[in-house]
Amino acid sequence: MPTEQEPARSKRSDALRNQQTLLAAAAEVFVTSGVDAPIRQIAAKAGVGVGTFYRHFPTRADLITAVYRHQIEECAEAGPTLLASADSPFEALRRWIDMFTDFLVTKHGLADALRSDDATFAALHTYFLDRLEPVCANLIEAAVAAGDIRGDISAYELMRGVGNLCVGRDLDARYEPRRLIAVLLDGLHAPR
């Protein structure tokens, strides 16, 4: 016989599933339409009503923050996994930088949102650095220890360099930052 707690547990499970579905849908819509995409478009992509959307994310800023926090976590969690599974620490670093680049180049409108006066975004950049800089540092340290790369670059410098190479991609279809990022990574190889 069901207890009173079972329906609540089921609701929480459904609510969590709806939230995850909305986050995934919003991430996809943000790639094509930017962070200013209509809420109805995101709700439709998730297969939920607008009311369900607003129960989970009362403001657009709440949604944007949740989507990017989720994606930052995915990128942070990938570092150790790549290090454990790649053929070399440099290959793990290269694959993580590919993932980091994907994260950066699909953030249409996020930079403008972060520069807005919305207090919700104030901590997002700090969170981004706090979560990803140590992951990048661990990958760099492993590659240096393996003799794969030089030891004179910090995680912040590498992340900032990759980020700067990604700037402008949306404005010029002829520009592909990944080519220059590959040159940057090749330049890190330790002299043999």
C-alpha positions as CSV (number, residue, x, y, z in Angstrom):
1,M,0.0,0.0,0.0
2,P,1.4,3.4,-1.0
3,T,2.5,5.7,1.9
4,E,2.0,9.4,2.0
5,Q,5.7,9.9,1.2
6,E,5.6,8.0,-2.1
7,P,3.5,10.5,-4.1
8,A,5.8,13.3,-2.9
9,R,8.8,11.3,-3.9
10,S,7.3,10.7,-7.3
11,K,6.5,14.4,-7.7
12,R,10.1,15.3,-6.8
13,S,11.3,12.8,-9.3
14,D,9.0,14.2,-12.0
15,A,10.0,17.8,-11.1
16,L,13.7,16.9,-11.3
17,R,13.2,15.2,-14.6
18,N,11.3,18.3,-15.9
19,Q,14.1,20.5,-14.7
20,Q,16.8,18.4,-16.4
21,T,14.7,18.3,-19.6
22,L,14.3,22.1,-19.5
23,L,18.1,22.6,-18.9
24,A,18.9,20.4,-21.9
25,A,16.3,22.1,-24.1
26,A,17.5,25.5,-23.1
27,A,21.2,24.6,-23.8
28,E,20.2,23.5,-27.3
29,V,18.1,26.5,-28.0
30,F,20.8,28.9,-26.7
31,V,23.3,27.4,-29.2
32,T,21.0,28.3,-32.2
33,S,19.1,31.3,-30.9
34,G,21.1,32.8,-28.0
35,V,20.2,33.5,-24.4
36,D,17.4,35.8,-25.5
37,A,15.4,33.0,-27.2
38,P,11.7,33.0,-26.4
39,I,10.7,31.1,-23.3
40,R,7.9,29.4,-25.3
41,Q,10.5,28.0,-27.7
42,I,12.4,26.5,-24.8
43,A,9.3,25.1,-23.2
44,A,8.1,23.6,-26.5
45,K,11.5,22.0,-27.1
46,A,11.3,20.4,-23.6
47,G,7.7,19.3,-24.1
48,V,6.4,21.2,-21.2
49,G,4.1,24.1,-20.7
50,V,5.3,27.7,-20.0
51,G,3.8,27.4,-16.5
52,T,6.1,24.4,-15.8
53,F,9.0,26.4,-17.1
54,Y,8.3,29.3,-14.7
55,R,7.9,27.0,-11.7
56,H,11.5,25.8,-12.2
57,F,13.0,29.1,-13.5
58,P,11.1,32.2,-12.3
59,T,13.4,34.5,-14.4
60,R,15.4,34.2,-17.5
61,A,18.5,35.0,-15.4
62,D,17.7,31.9,-13.3
63,L,17.5,29.7,-16.4
64,I,20.7,31.1,-17.9
65,T,22.6,30.6,-14.6
66,A,21.3,27.1,-14.2
67,V,22.2,26.1,-17.8
68,Y,25.7,27.4,-17.6
69,R,26.3,26.1,-14.1
70,H,25.3,22.6,-15.3
71,Q,27.6,22.9,-18.4
72,I,30.5,24.2,-16.2
73,E,30.0,21.1,-14.0
74,E,30.1,18.8,-17.0
75,C,33.3,20.4,-18.2
76,A,34.8,20.2,-14.7
77,E,33.9,16.6,-14.2
78,A,35.4,15.6,-17.6
79,G,38.9,16.6,-16.7
80,P,39.7,13.7,-14.3
81,T,37.9,11.3,-16.6
82,L,39.9,12.4,-19.6
83,L,43.1,12.2,-17.7
84,A,42.3,8.6,-16.6
85,S,41.3,7.4,-20.1
86,A,43.4,9.3,-22.6
87,D,46.6,7.9,-24.1
88,S,48.7,10.7,-22.6
89,P,48.2,13.7,-20.3
90,F,48.7,16.0,-23.3
91,E,45.9,14.2,-25.2
92,A,43.7,14.6,-22.1
93,L,44.5,18.3,-22.0
94,R,43.9,18.6,-25.8
95,R,40.5,16.9,-25.5
96,W,39.5,19.0,-22.5
97,I,40.5,22.2,-24.3
98,D,38.2,21.0,-27.2
99,M,35.4,20.6,-24.7
100,F,36.2,24.0,-23.2
101,T,36.2,25.5,-26.6
102,D,32.8,24.0,-27.4
103,F,31.5,25.4,-24.2
104,L,32.8,28.9,-25.1
105,V,31.8,29.1,-28.8
106,T,28.2,28.0,-28.1
107,K,27.4,30.8,-25.6
108,H,25.6,33.2,-27.9
109,G,24.7,36.3,-25.8
110,L,26.2,35.0,-22.5
111,A,29.0,37.6,-22.5
112,D,26.4,40.4,-22.8
113,A,24.3,38.9,-20.1
114,L,27.3,38.6,-17.8
115,R,28.1,42.3,-18.3
116,S,24.5,43.3,-17.5
117,D,23.5,44.7,-14.1
118,D,21.6,41.5,-13.2
119,A,22.9,40.4,-9.8
120,T,22.1,36.8,-10.7
121,F,25.1,36.8,-13.1
122,A,27.5,38.5,-10.7
123,A,28.9,35.2,-9.3
124,L,28.7,33.1,-12.5
125,H,32.1,34.2,-13.8
126,T,33.8,33.5,-10.5
127,Y,32.1,30.1,-10.3
128,F,33.3,29.4,-13.9
129,L,36.9,30.1,-12.8
130,D,36.7,28.4,-9.4
131,R,35.4,25.2,-11.0
132,L,37.4,25.1,-14.2
133,E,40.8,26.6,-13.4
134,P,41.8,23.8,-11.0
135,V,40.8,21.2,-13.6
136,C,42.9,22.8,-16.2
137,A,45.8,23.2,-13.8
138,N,45.7,19.5,-13.0
139,L,45.7,18.6,-16.7
140,I,48.7,21.0,-17.3
141,E,50.6,19.6,-14.2
142,A,50.1,16.0,-15.5
143,A,51.3,17.0,-19.0
144,V,54.3,18.8,-17.6
145,A,55.2,15.9,-15.3
146,A,55.0,13.5,-18.3
147,G,57.3,15.8,-20.2
148,D,54.6,16.5,-22.8
149,I,54.5,20.3,-22.5
150,R,56.5,23.2,-21.2
151,G,55.9,24.2,-17.6
152,D,55.7,28.0,-18.1
153,I,52.0,28.5,-18.6
154,S,49.3,28.7,-16.0
155,A,45.8,27.4,-16.3
156,Y,44.4,30.9,-16.2
157,E,46.7,32.0,-19.0
158,L,45.7,29.0,-21.2
159,M,42.0,29.4,-20.5
160,R,42.2,33.1,-21.1
161,G,44.1,32.6,-24.4
162,V,41.6,30.0,-25.6
163,G,38.8,32.3,-24.6
164,N,40.3,35.2,-26.5
165,L,40.8,33.1,-29.6
166,C,37.1,32.3,-29.5
167,V,36.0,35.9,-29.5
168,G,34.6,37.1,-32.8
169,R,33.6,33.7,-34.1
170,D,29.9,34.7,-34.2
171,L,30.8,37.8,-36.2
172,D,32.9,36.2,-39.0
173,A,31.9,32.9,-40.6
174,R,35.4,32.7,-42.1
175,Y,37.0,32.6,-38.6
176,E,37.4,29.2,-37.0
177,P,39.1,29.5,-33.6
178,R,39.9,25.8,-33.3
179,R,42.7,26.1,-35.9
180,L,44.5,28.8,-33.9
181,I,43.8,26.9,-30.6
182,A,45.5,23.8,-32.2
183,V,48.5,26.1,-33.0
184,L,48.5,27.3,-29.4
185,L,48.5,23.8,-28.0
186,D,51.2,22.7,-30.5
187,G,53.3,25.6,-29.1
188,L,53.1,24.1,-25.6
189,H,54.9,21.0,-26.6
190,A,58.1,20.5,-24.6
191,P,61.3,20.8,-26.6
192,R,62.7,17.3,-27.2
